[in-house]
Amino acid sequence: MPTSGPLLALMLAAASALAAHEAAVTPDAVLVAAPDAAEATRLRDPAQLTFRDRFVKAGEAYFSPDGARIIFQAVEVPGANTEADPFYAIFVARLDRDARGRPTGLSAITRVSPDGSANTCGWFHPTAPDRILFGSTLIRPTDEKKSGFQVGSRRYVWMFPTEMEIVTRTLDASGTPSGDAAPLFVRPQYDAECSYSADGRFVLYANVKAPVSEGAKADADIAVFDTTTGSHHPLVTAPGYDGGPFFSPDGRAICFRSDRKGDDLLQLHVADLAFDDAGVPTGLAREWTLTANEHVNWAPFWHPSGRFLVYATSEMGHRNYEVFAIEADLPALRAGADPATMRRRRVTHADGADVLPAFSPDGRSMMWTSQRAPAAAGEDRPSSQLWIADWVGTPFPDPH
């Protein structure tokens, strides 16, 4: 489908602004091309995994360690004469594949979060994949006002219920929950945005330090929990919202996004971890800011190679977030390379939001949340649903 006039103008304006602010961006960082043709350079055979007839909206999905299952958050379509739940629930599902190994859909979709609770950020344990981790209030939040991060007057607001804790739950062989969800630990205020280290010992998470009143900004820090000793270690404590952390594939660094400047924008950061003599991460050794622009850049996720991240950005506008890739060349950064020289490439090319990208453990598939399907009857815009595609090659073939 050809790029429309208004969208084309927006792309060109974004490219012009980037030229002024980020001279190191390569010429094809913002591609102006037919969506299908441009996207095919990175993604092949995109397939929809969740649908509006089952879910009002679905998103933020991650793979199990063997790539056979996914965990995601969604709001189910309610019964007749019933309103949809205002909160996300967490689901697990089997990822079905054809004879060539390509994903064809989901089966055995199972809700794993408690009824009435608000939930986010599910993750599989890396060595015990029948154990899952997610953020949950476990009960209905007492304050249902949507206070939290918001860009200007945009409708999308992140909630920070004070009851939100990081919880675990066990699944049986069929993927059905066996036993209740229980907090991994309990701390004051909102705890979520959690993920495991590769050996399952450490859990990264974000903690909102104080109650967030309606209209106020949250200030979140990133910490790590040691499941062996039960100790917590603060990693990122700078002012502003720091969250969405993930360990690098080698476990020596993290990526995250931050509202460090307090300007309602988010920028991407990577940082080397500092370790004590026992190998426990106790802080940051050094940190680099990969983006410093006028856009919202969020949801960074490592490629298994450890060479680059994928993330979502408002570079095409707040009604058309797209997935980009950016180099995270840690050896070069450690040697003194300017973060502004880290190259970027656009990945998705479709109308509507494309956000929350994640790679399969083998790096062969990228799964993300998209509004690219047609809108349901009676709705003015498409709902957010899960998509998956084969990942093609590398966006940065030549090292620095």
N, C-alpha and C positions, 0 to 999 in steps of 0.2 A: 504494500500500500504506500503510495507516495507520501512524503512528509507534507503536512498541511502548511498553508502560509503562516498563520500565527505561530505554530510550533517551530517552523523554520526560522522565523524572526527571533524567537526566544533562544534557539540554539546559537544563532549567529551573535546575538547579544552576549550570551554566556561565553562564547569563544573570545569575543573582543575583550570582555572583562578579564578573562583568564590570561590573555596575552599581556595585559597591563600588570596583573598581580602575580603571575607565576610564569616568568619567562622561560623556566626550564621545562615546561610541559611540552611534549612532543606534538607535532602538527595534527596527528590523528587522535589526540586525547578527546576531542569532541567531534564525532563523526556526523556529517550531514549526509544521510543516505537513506534509501528505502529500508525500513526496519528489518524486514526478513533477511535481506542481503547482508546488511551490516552485522546483524546479530549472528549470522551463520559463521562468521569468522571465528567466533569463540564458542557458541552454543549450537549443538546439533540435535535435531529431533525433540524439541520441547514438548512435554506432555503434561497435561493437567492431572493432579492427584486428588484434589478435593473439589467438591461441587456445591453450588448454591442450593440444590435440593436437599442436601444433608446438613450443610453448615451455612449460617448467616454470614460468617466470615471465619477464616482460618489462616494461621501463619506461624512464623518463627519455629521452624522444624529443624531437627538435628538427627543425624544417623546414629544407629547403634554401632558398636565397635566392629562388627562383621559386615555392616552395611545392609543387613537383611531387614531391619525394622527402622521406623522413625518414631520420634516423639514430637508432638506439636501442640499448640494451643488453638482453641476454636470455640465458637459459640454455635450450639446446635439450633436447627430450626425448631421452634416450639410447636406444641400441639395446637389443635384448633382452639380459637378464642383465648389463646395464651400469649403473653408477651415474651419476647426472647430474653434470656438471662442477660443482665447488664455486664456480667463478668466472664472472662475466659475460663474454660475448663482445660485440663490437660488430657491428651489422648495418646495412646500408642497404637501402631498399626504395622502389619506386615507389608513390605514393599514387594509387590509382585513383578516378575520379569518374564520376558518372552524367551524363546529358545536361544536367541543371540545375547541374552543377558541384559537387554534394555528394559527399563522400568515401564510397566503398563498400567499400574494403578495400585490401589491399596486394598487390603482385605483384613479381616479380624480387627476392625477398628474398635478400640475399647477405651472407655473413659476411666481414668485412674485417679482423678481428683475428687474430693468430697463434694456432695451436693451443696449448693448455696455458697460455696467458697469462691474467692477471687484467686486466680492462679496465673503464673507466667514462667517462662524460661526453664523448660524441661531439658534433662540431660541423662544419658546412660552412663552407668559406672563402667570404666574401661576394661576392667578385668572380671567383673561380676555383672554381666549385662542384664541379668534379671533384676537388678537393683537400679532404681531410677531416682533422680534428684530433681526437685523443682521448687519454685517459690509458691507458697500457698498461705492464705489466711486460715485455712482449715474450717472456719466458720464464716458466716456472712459478715462482711466488714461493718463495723458500727458507724463509720463515717463514709457514706457512699458518694460524697461530693468528689468530683473529679479535679482535685487539686494536684498540681504537678507541673512538669515541664511543658511549655507551650510556646510556639513561635508566633508572636503577634496575636492576631485574632483567629488563627487556624483552629479548626474544630478538633484536631487530634491532640489529646492531652494524656500524659502518662499519669496513672494513679499511684499514690504512695500510701496505701493503708498501713496503719501502725501495726496491725496484727500479722502482716506478711512476714513469714519465717521461711527458712530453707528447710525443706522436709525431704524424707526419703520414703520409698515404698518398694516392696518386693513383688515381683510378678511370678506366676507359675509358668510351666512350660508352654501353656497356650497363650500367655500374655495377659491373663486375668489377674488382677490384684489379689494377693493373699496376705491379709493383715491390713491394719490401718496405716495411713500415712502418719509419720511422726517427725517432729522437729529434729534436725541434725544437731542444732544448738538453739538457744534462745537468747536474743539480745534485744534491747529496747529499740523501738522504731522499725522501719522498713528494712528487711534483708531479702535480697533476691539477686537476679542476674548472675546465676551461679554456674560454674563449670568445674570439672575435675581435671587434675593433672593426669598425665598418661599412665601413671602407676596407681591412681585412685587414692593416694594418700592425702593430697592437698585439694582444697576447694577454694577457688577464687569467688568472691562475691562483692556486691555493692551494698553499703549501709547508709541510709539517710540519717543524718546525725541528730535531727530534731524534728518535731512535728511540723508538717507543712500546712499552713492555713491556706484557704482558698485565695488564689491570686498571687501567692508568694512563690518564690523559687526554692527548690530543694537544693541542699548541699550534700552530696553523697561522696563518700570515700570508698576506696577499694582496699579490701583486706584479704588475707588468706587464712584459712582454718586448717589446722593440722589434725587429721582424724586419729592419728596415733597418740598424740599427747593431749589433745583437747585444747590446744592453745591457739590464740588469734594473733596475727601480726599485721599491723597496718602497712600498706604498701604505697598508696597514693592518698595524700592528705591535703593537697592543695585546695584553695577555695574554688567553688564551682562544682557542678555535677560531673563526677568522674564515675564511669560505669561501663557495662558491657565488656568485661575483661575475658580474655582467653589466653591460656598458655601457648607459647610457640611450640611447634612439633618437638623440638629438642628439650623443652621444659626450662630453658635458660632465660627466657624473656616473656613478656606479655604484650598484648595489644589492648587498647581501650579507646573510648571516645570521651571527650571532656568539654564542658561549657566553661573552660578556664577563665575566659574573659568576661563572663557574665553578660554576654550580648545576645542571648537566645539562639546562638549558633553552636554547632558542635564540630570539633576538630579531632582528627585521628592522631593517636600517639602510640609509640612503641617504647619499651623500656627494658633494659637488662635488669634482672633480679640480683639482689645481694643475698648471699647464703652464709649461714653460720657454719661452724666446723662439722655439724651433724648433717649438713645438706638441707637445712630448713630455710626456705625463703623468708627473710626478715625485713626486707625493704627493697628499695630500688638502688642500683649502682649508678645508672645514668638513664636519661630519658630523652627522646627526640620527638618533635612535633612534625608529623608528615604532611598535614594540610594546614594552611593558614589563609583561608579565603572567606568570602562573604556568604558561604553556603552552609547548610546543615549536612554534615558528613557523619554517618553513624553506622552501627552494626558491622564493625570490621571483623573479618574472619580469616584465619590463616589457610593458605593452600598447604597441603601436606609436605610440599617441598621446603616450606619455610622461607621461600624467596619473595613471596608477595601476599598481599591481602586483597580480598574483595570487600566492598562496602556499598552502602546506599548513599546517594547524595541528591540534594535539591538543585543541582547545577542546571537541570532542565526546567526547573520551576517546582513549586510546592504541590502542584497537581500532577506532576509527572516525574517523580523520583525515579532514578535509574541506578543500576548497579555498575560500578566502576571497579577496576583493578588498580592497585598501586604497589610499586616495589617496596619491599621492606628488607633492603640489603643490609643486614646487621653487620657483617664483616666490614663493609664499606663505611657504614656509619661509625663503627668503633674506631676505624682508622682515620676519622675526621671528615668524612664526606658531608657535604651540606645536605640536609634533609630535602631542600628544595630541588635537588637534582634527581630525586626518586621519581621515575617515570610513571605516568598514569595512562590507562586505556579505558575507554567506555566498553561495557560488556553487553548490556541489554538495550534494545531499541524498540520500544512499544509504547503506545499511549497508556496512561494510567501509571500508578505507582508500581515499581519493581524494587523490592527492599528485602532485607534480612537474608542475604545469601549465605549458604553453607556448603562445604564440600563433603563428599563421601570420603571415608578413610583412605581409599586408594586414589583419590583425586580425579576419578574418571567421570564423576557426576557433580553437577551443581544444582542444589535445590533452593528455591527462594519463594517469596510471597509476591503475588502479582495481581493486578487488576486488568489484565489484558483480555480476559474472556468477555463476551457480550454481557450487557446488563440484563438482569432478570426482568421479567414483565412487571411494569409498574414502578420500577426503580430507575432513578435518574443517572446512576453511574454503576459500573461493575463492582461486585464485591471482591474483597481480598481473598484469594485462594492459593493453595500450594501448587507449584509447578516444579518440574525437574527436567534437566537436559544433559546430554553428554557434553563434557568439557573438551574443547578442541585445543590441543597444543599448549603453548605458553605465550602470554602476552609480552614477555620480555626475553627474547631468545638470546640476546647478547649481554653478558655480564659487563659491569662497569670495568 
